[in-house]
Amino acid sequence: MLATLSENKIIDDLNENGFLDFPIDPTLDLIEAINKLKKEKNAVVLAHYYQDSDIQDIADYIGDSLGLSQQAEKTKADMIVFAGVHFMAETAKILSPNKKVVLPDLKAGCSLADSCKPSDFKLFKAKYPDHLVISYVNCSAEIKALTDIVCTSANAVQIVNSLSKDQKIIFAPDKNLGAYVNKITGRNMLLWNGACMVHEVFSLEKINKLKFRNPQALLLAHPECEEAILNSADFIGSTTALLNFSKTSESIEFIVATESGILHQMILASPNKTFIPAPPIANCACNDCPHMKLNTLEKIYNCLKYELPEINLSDDLIAKAKKPIIEMLRLSKQLGL
């Protein structure tokens, strides 16, 4: 931390803005400066697929939330800069408790994670003591601590199928992913009423018009989308699965129903193919996650320079939140995933 900035100024800035809003020399080459700081501080930058392309381009690792945290755990870095949202940085801290984890903007939250408040979920869970709790990794550390098994959008179906048919299950926090898993597995899991704002805004009517104008285009959809969209999809999968499908498919046109940031990696991997973001209901950029887009190169620079804002979790919370992740990894290994 620079001595020229008082501790009070830093605290005030974080409390007011959620990030360090300190002036940066406009002539500074931000990319060069970020790379220099990464080397000096033995830091890695993780970027989720939903980040802006300039952030993805300077990242050491790009991917889905859990995969990024697992990758960071394997590195010898002292500091992890997570260009994503709050729950993702928490997961990185859970898996790498001895590393410093910083988030460029503390206000980079998540509508899905926010839809499941720990106090409310604790009361909900208490009503069904005979139910096992499976939580999608896109939730807070506190929700993970109330969970028996964590899952991802890639392994949710297999995790549920691995359990006895008689096992009663609460699935949280995403009702759309839960409904999709219920449909595939034939289960009747009790679903928490949460959802991702981005994946609920896609317009089936507009998508159908797009498909009419682009009859060769395949519709790729994330399972967080609503059922009507999933019923029309040619392929359903996690963000990584959508990317991999677009690489290997013989089709050259795709309509992509997930956050638009993934199109950058799709285009880089398949420059001769056409990718069209699925349109939202409103005439807005609602298929861009406003929380993800809070991160900028400027915030990453200040975050690296001052090593703030830092994610801190108690040892007790880390221990409780890590258990369901370890159980998921155990089951995944057992299932050959």
PyMOL commands that set and color helices and strands:
alter all, ss='L'
color gray80, all
select helices_A, chain A and resi 7-17+30-41+53-58+65-74+86-95+111-114+118-126+141-145+156-161+175-185+204-213+227-232+239-248+262-269+292-294+297-306+315-335
alter helices_A, ss='H'
color red, helices_A
select strands_A, chain A and resi 43-48+61-63+79-83+100-102+131-136+149-151+168-172+190-191+218-221+235-236+253-257+274-277
alter strands_A, ss='S'
color yellow, strands_A
deselect
rebuild
show_as cartoon
